[in-house]
Amino acid sequence: MSNEAGIRPYVDTTISVITNDGRSIVGVLRGFDQTCNLILDECHERVYSSKAGVEQLVLGLYVIRGDNIAVIGEVDEERDAQLDFDGLRAEPLQPVTH
């Protein structure tokens, strides 16, 4: 299956992207190209910490290069809205090593 066929069903839905450098970015997928570059709208980065709650940095419209993507997943918006990000503690993700 090509990247296009695998990603197309997620256009106009909220997705989460983990990048190779360990960033967690959430936004609405607006488009993509043949090299899996993504265009996300209404986007924010979730910065995790073991000492404080999750910080959510507003990014707005954002482009992620396809060669920097480790994982793409669909976000369950109902469950996501129920999470207490101020009380959530987690170690930051480490960069992907090859």
C-alpha angles and dihedrals in degrees: 000000000000123000089249094058091046097049102035095082090060097058109123092016129105113261137178120224125195110200128211090253091057101259121145112214124181126190147120112288108234100169150336140194139221092279091053095252105160131213112206126187129197084023132174137173119230111216111198125206134178090216104043139026124277112288114215113206115198112231101167113196108012139177121210118195113235093230089059096056120105101167137006121194139169116249120227096222095198093054092040091055090053095056119107100222092179090061097039116106125187139150113256114256116259120233117268112259123203 
